[in-house]
Each structure stands twice: as structure tokens, then as C-alpha cells.
Amino acid sequence: MLIDLHCDTILKCHMNGGKRTLASNDLCIDIDKLKKADSIAQVFALYVDMETQENPMQNCLDMLDLFYNELDKNKDRIAFAASFEDIQRNRAENKLSAMLSIEEGAALNGSLANLRNFYRLGVRLITLLWNYPNQLGYPNHQFQYKDKGLTEFGMETVAEMNRLGMLIDVSHLSDGGFYDVARLSDKPFIASHSNSRACTMHSRNLTDDMIKLLAEKGGVMGLNIESFFLCPGEPTTVSTIEDMVRHLKHIRNVGGIEVMAVGTDFDGTNHTSELADISEIGKLAEALNKNGFSQDEIDKIFYRNALRVIKDVL
């Protein structure tokens, strides 16, 4: 079974003018492929690029509309989930669970009222930053803002997300912002699609100290399968399953098995990975087994740790 904490499939469907469907498409994730992966829940990100969108909030709402329209068209196989209980009910009905996240806090337009309204519309996870500074804080894009922390509004957002029961996602957030979230959040938080910086020096990856702190807070980090974050070298380098196992071994050694999860970043990258799409995720499970991971540990990485955090927070 699998819970994937991050993909950008809704963006790609939206960019295509609705011609691509969630049922079956030429992307890395669709319902057919998720079924083959034995997925129980997929977190679909509503990603906004501040450089190309004059109105980030409206752009986010447009993608949200597409998300719900696609669920309506495929309601016999997939259903919305806002909580642990929803996931369990959908499983009992043999349906995939679709969860909603926002990738880029600028979609809130600097307003806690907008945060609450997105919550009412079903959003349960927010990746606070992408690659540009916004009203909440600063990104870790090429370490340019490494030591800058959350803004006052960013701190208010953390508190309100705690109150509402929303998952705070620190992938893309500056190091300073990460430590602010760790200090301020009274609930577990996550890094939905980040790897180990000790294994691959990339600003989007977490240091060993961050991994330990994330584990202490009861959070998880989702393995990102894109080559940028898994292996050194040119952007055209293809990440291998061996690279994925190398990161997971290190993360287990540093933070323990409870901090590990999956956040593929499928359909949001150049897709330079040995795994062609989500349906091939079983190859990673097989490789982990061959590298000494027990079935219990593999289950924790693939879905149980993410499910625990969803239950604790949502």
C-alpha cells in the first residue's frame, strides 16, 4: 500500500486545458496507475507559479475546481479525503483517497481568512513556500535566503494551521524558516518532498540536524525521486532506485524509521528517474527488501508513517 505526499498532476491537467483526465493520461500519475501501485491515498498539490500568475489565489481556485470535477467524473474509483476517517471509509469502499494541498503560500494573499476558506474547501496541507519569497517567508532556492525565517504573517499562519488541523509542509522553506516552524508548531509538521542534504548537497534537502528535529516533532519527510535531489551531477542525470535506497538508509540511520515517507514529486519535475511512473513504485519496495529493510519498515515508509501523521494532525 502507498500514500504519496506530493504530486503536481492537477497542474499538468489544468495546463492542458482539461484535455488530460485524472482517469488515464500520459503523465506519471492517474487513477489507473495509482491502482497498479496499490495506493490508498494521493496528495494532489495545487501549485502556483508567482512569476507567471498575476492572481495566485484565483489560479489556485481554478485548479481546485478541476480537481473536484475530476473526482465527480470518477466517483466510483476515487473520493475526496480530509481526514484519517475519510481514508478509512474510502478504503472500506475500495476507493482511492484524494487529498488536497497548496504548493505556494502566496495563494493565501496574506490573509488568514483565505486560509480558513481554503480549509473549508478541503485543503489540508500547505507547502508554505516555493522558489520565491512570499508573505509567509523565504525559500531555500540555491541557499539565497538560507538564514531568513518566517515573517509575522508566516508565524500567524503556523498558529492558525495548528488550530484548524492542517499539515504544515516545509519543503522549499529556508533553513531559518524550518527552525521557526519547528519552534512554533505544537503539532507534527512534514517535508512532503525532500531528501537528505548529507547524501546530495541541494538546498531543498534536509540536513541531519533537521531530520533529527523533524523526527522528534513526530513529523515525516517524503522521498523525492527526482534526480536533482537524489544524485549529484548534471540535470540530465537519471536517478536510480539505488540512489533512492541510499538516501533512505541514511535517513533511517539519522532520524529513525518513523520519520520516513514517500513524496514522489511526480508530474512536477523533469522526471529524470528510473521509475517511469507511480505504478512502478513496487520496484523500490523490492530494492528495500533486498537491502535489509523489513516488511514492517517498508510499510512504514510507504504508508503507515504518513497515515499516523494524518491521524495526529487532521
N, C-alpha and C positions, 0 to 999 in steps of 0.2 A: 504493500500500500504506500501511497505517496501524498504528501502535502507540499506543494511548491509555493514558496512565499512571494515570488515575483516573476511576472512576465509582462510584456508590452503588446500583447496580441490585439487588444482593443484599439490601441493607437493605429496599428497596421491595417486593421479592418476599416477604421474611420478614414484613414488616408486614402484608401482605395475607393472611397465614395460609396461604401456599403456593398460593393460587389463581392468582396470576400465575406464568407459567412463563418460563424463560430462552429457550425456543424462539421464542415470539412473544407479545408483550404490548402494552399500551397505554403503555409507558414510552418513554424515549428510546433505550434500548439493549436489544436482544435479538439472537439469533443471525441471524435474517433480516436485520435492519438492518445488523449487522456485516458480513455477506456483501456487501450492497449497497455498503458503504463500502470494500470490498476490504481489510478488516482482516486482519492476520496475528496480532495479539495484543492482548488486552484485559486490563488490570489491574483486578480486581474488589476493591473495598475492603470490609472488614468494619468498618462504622462503629458505634461505641458512643457513646451519649449518657450521660455520667456523671450528669446530673441526673435521668434517668428510669430508669436501670438500677441496681438495688441490687448486682448481681453482674456487673460488666463482662466478666470473663473468661468466665463461663458464657454470657452473651449472645453473645459473640463465637464461642464454640464452637457454639452453636445455628445461627448463620448459616453457619459453616463446614460444618456437616452439610448444610444446604440446598444450598450451593454444590456439594458433591460429588454429592449426589443428582441435581441438575440436569445435571451433566456425565454421569452414568451414563445418564440418560434420552436424552441427545443425543450419545452417543459416536461416532456416525457422522459428526458435523459439527464437534465441538469436543472438545479434550482438554487436560488439565492440563499446565502447563509450569512447571518450576522452574529452568530454565537456558536459555542460548543454544542448546545442543544439542537440548533438547526442542523449542524453537520451530522449529528447522531440520527436525527429524524430522516434526513435525506439518505443516509446510508441504509437505514431500515427500508426505505422505499426504492433502493437500488438506483439512486440518482447521485450524480456528481454534485459537489457543492461549489458554488461560485462566490468568492468573496471580493470585496471592493477596496482598493487602496487608491490614494492620490500620490503621484510622484511629482512633487514641486509645490512647496507650501505657499508659493505666490498665488495659487488658486484661491486661497482664503482672502486675498485682497486686504490683508491687515486687519481682519475683523473676526472676533470670537463668535459673533452672531452667524457669520458664514460657516465657521467651523461646526457650530451646533446644527445648522441647516444641512450641511453635508452628512453629519451623523444621522439626522432624520431621514436622509435619502439613502442610507445604507452603507456609507463609507465607514470602515472600521480600522483603517491603518493609514497613516500619512508618513511618507518619506519627506522629511522637513525641508530638505534642500535638493537641488540637482547641481548643475555646474556653475550657477551664478548666485551672487549674494541676493538675498530677498529680505522681506520684512522680519523673518524669524532669525536669520543668522548668516553664516558664511559656509561655502562649500570647501571641500578638500581637493579642489581641482588643481593638480600639479603643485600642491602644497603652498599655493599662493597666499592662502588665508589660514594657514595651519594653526596658529595660536589664537585666532579670534573666536570668541564664544557666541552664545546666543544673545540676541537683542532683548530688550524688555518685553516686547511682544512675543518673542520666542519663548521666554520663560513663562509668560502668562498662558501660552498655548500648551506647554507641557503640563501645567497645573490643570487646565480645563480638559485636556485629553485624559488625564488620570481620573478626573471626576466623572467624565462621561463613560469611561471604559473603552478607550481606543488605544491601539498599539502605536507607540512612538517608534519610528524607524530612523536609525542614524546612518544608514548607508548614504554616502555622498556628503555627510556632515563633516565639518572641520574637526580636527583633534580637540580644539578648545571647546567646541560645541558638544562633542561626545562627552567630555568630562562634566560639562554643565548639566546635560541630561542625566548622567549617572548620579550627580549630586542632588538634582531637584526631583527626579521622578520617584514616587513612592510605590510604583508598580514595575514589574519587569518590562524592559524595552527590548527591541530587536535591531539587528543589522540584517535586513532582509536578503541582500545580495552582495556580500563582502567576504573576502578570503583573508589569508594570513600575510601580513606585511613581511614577516621574517622569511617566509618562503618565496615571495615575489614582491619586490620593492615597488609598490604602486600606492599612490596617495589614497585610493579608495579602499585599500585593505586595512585590517586592524593590526595594531601592534600586539605583542604578547601581553603587555600590561592591560590593554583594552579588553582582550579576550578574557583574561582572568576577572576583570571587573564586571564584564557582561555576564559571566558565569555566576559570580557572587550575587548579582542582582536578579538571577533567575531567568535571564533572557536567552535568546538563541541568535546564531548567525547562519544565514543560508548560503550554502556553497554556490558561487557564481561560476558557471562553466566556460565563460568567455576567456580567450587566451590572454588578453590584456592583464587579467587579474590572476592567472594561474601560472604563466610561464614567462620567463624573460625572453627578449629577442624582438624581432620585427613584428609590426602589427599583423602581418600575414601568417605568422606562426600559428599552427593548429594545436590547440590544447588537446592533450591525450587523457585517457582515463587514468594513466599512470600519474599525470600531473594532479588530477583531482584527488587521488588516493594520497599523494604526498602531502597535500595541504590538510586533508582530513586527519592523517596521522599526527601531524604537528599540532593541529587544533585540539585533538584529544589529549595529547601529552601536556598541553599548556592549560587548557580550561576544563578538561574532562568531557565525558561523552554527553552530558546533559546540555551542553551549550551548542550542540551541533544540529544543523538542519539543512534544508535544500532551498535555494532561491536562484533558479537557473538563469534568469535574465533573458530567457528565450524571447525572440522577436524584438529585442531592444538593443541588439549589438550587431557587429559584423558577422556573427555566427562563424567563428573560426574554431570549431570544436569537433572532436572525434564523434561525439553524439550527434546524429543527424537531426533528431527532434526528440520531443518528450517521450515518445513511445519506446525509445532505446535506453531509458534510464535504468532498466534492469541490468544492463551491462556493467554499470557502476556497482550495483549490489553484488554481482558475481565477483568483480575485482576486489571488493572489500572483503568478501568471504575468503578469497584466496590469500589475502594479506593479513589474516588473523583476526578480523572483526567477527564477533559472534553474531548470531541472528538477532539477539536482543539488542545489540549495539546498532546493527543496521536498521532495525525497526525504529529505534530512537532517532537516528539521523533522518530517515525517510519520512516519518510522520508523527511519532509519539511525542517527541520534544515540542514540535510546533503545536500539536494538539493541546499539550499541557499549558503552554503559554496562552493560547487562545482561551482556554477554560479559565485560567487565572485572571486574565485581563478583561475579556469581553463579557 
